[in-house]
């Protein structure tokens, strides 16, 4: 039996609506499935990160100063060194000791190195005491431009690095030493610099041990060779 021609457009429209409804349902189902999958993945990722943080809390990284020394020559191009120098620069800009402590030779390593009667007292009184006043002196050098001064980089004269053997300078453990690295910065639109009197190694990492001067006769801060421009490192064979 043939349908009247008048009803054909109506049937076609109904069929189109049914087809569209089926397609929308499939699309909605796919979208819902994708969202659920993404949500599960995000939840799983958060769980993994939480477990890693918990493991780090239970098993913190050991203090490098408590570990044995190595003969690895440090590099000035590592992320660790750049982070240390950024910490030192933060200390200089703010005239605050604490930010600069990660850049300083670890106390536990110093206790291993020195063959003297009371290395802990020497570390805190002489070395940290000098570091604190030298940071203040470098901050004063920046003057009114301290807040806007920016570190450009630290130039380490690797050709001057040398191994200090056990027995020298009251040491029972050896280390590499490099004198007169240069902290290069920009302040008030001008490139300037000052020196780091001495850095020594522990387990393949450079650490500041004397910022302003190797030998200081008083607790007055010293700035090592402040200069306009990047300056020039000078060789000195120190402990």
HUNORWO-V29226 format. One record per backbone hydrogen bond with DSSP energy under -1.0 kcal/mol. CO is the residue of the C=O (numbers start at 1). NH is the residue of the N-H. E is the energy in kcal/mol with one decimal. If there is no record, write none. Layout:
# HUNORWO-V29226
co: (CO CO)
nh: (NH NH)
e: (E E)
This chain:
# HUNORWO-V29226
co: (4 7 8 9 10 11 12 13 14 15 16 17 18 19 20 21 22 23 24 25 26 27 28 29 30 31 32 33 34 35 36 37 38 39 40 41 42 43 44 45 46 47 48 49 50 51 52 53 54 55 63 64 78 79 80 81 82 83 84 85 86 87 88 89 90 91 91 97 98 100 101 103 106 107 108 109 110 113 118 119 120 121 122 122 123 126 127 128 129 130 131 132 133 134 135 136 137 138 139 142 143 145 150 153 155 156 157 158 162 164 165 168 170 171 175 176 177 178 181 182 183 184 184 185 186 187 190 191 192 193 194 196 197 198 198 199 200 205 207 208 210 211 224 227 236)
nh: (7 11 12 13 14 15 16 17 18 19 20 21 22 23 24 25 26 27 28 29 30 31 32 33 34 35 36 37 38 39 40 41 42 43 44 45 46 47 48 49 50 51 52 53 54 55 56 57 58 59 66 67 82 83 84 85 86 87 88 89 90 91 92 93 94 95 96 100 101 103 104 208 110 111 112 113 114 172 122 123 124 125 126 127 128 130 131 132 133 134 135 136 137 138 139 140 141 142 143 145 146 149 186 184 182 158 160 161 177 175 168 171 115 167 164 201 162 199 196 155 194 152 153 192 150 190 187 229 185 227 183 181 180 209 210 178 207 202 200 105 198 197 195 193 238)
e: (-1.6 -2.3 -2.3 -2.0 -2.1 -2.4 -2.1 -2.1 -2.3 -2.4 -2.3 -2.2 -2.1 -2.2 -2.3 -1.9 -1.9 -2.3 -2.7 -2.2 -2.3 -2.6 -2.6 -2.3 -2.5 -2.4 -2.2 -2.3 -2.6 -2.5 -2.4 -2.3 -2.5 -2.3 -2.5 -2.5 -2.4 -2.1 -2.2 -2.3 -2.4 -2.2 -2.2 -2.5 -2.2 -2.3 -2.3 -2.0 -2.1 -2.8 -2.0 -1.2 -2.2 -2.3 -2.1 -2.4 -2.0 -2.0 -2.5 -2.5 -2.1 -1.9 -2.3 -2.8 -1.8 -1.1 -1.8 -1.6 -1.6 -1.0 -1.7 -2.8 -2.0 -2.3 -1.1 -2.1 -2.5 -3.5 -2.0 -2.5 -2.2 -2.9 -1.6 -1.7 -2.9 -2.0 -2.4 -2.4 -1.7 -2.4 -2.2 -1.7 -2.0 -2.4 -2.3 -2.3 -1.6 -1.3 -1.0 -1.6 -1.6 -1.3 -2.8 -3.0 -2.6 -2.0 -2.4 -1.3 -2.7 -1.5 -1.8 -1.1 -3.2 -2.7 -3.5 -2.2 -2.1 -2.1 -2.3 -2.7 -1.5 -2.9 -1.9 -3.0 -2.4 -1.8 -2.6 -2.7 -2.7 -2.9 -3.2 -1.2 -1.3 -2.3 -1.9 -2.7 -2.2 -1.8 -2.3 -2.4 -2.5 -2.3 -3.9 -2.3 -1.1)
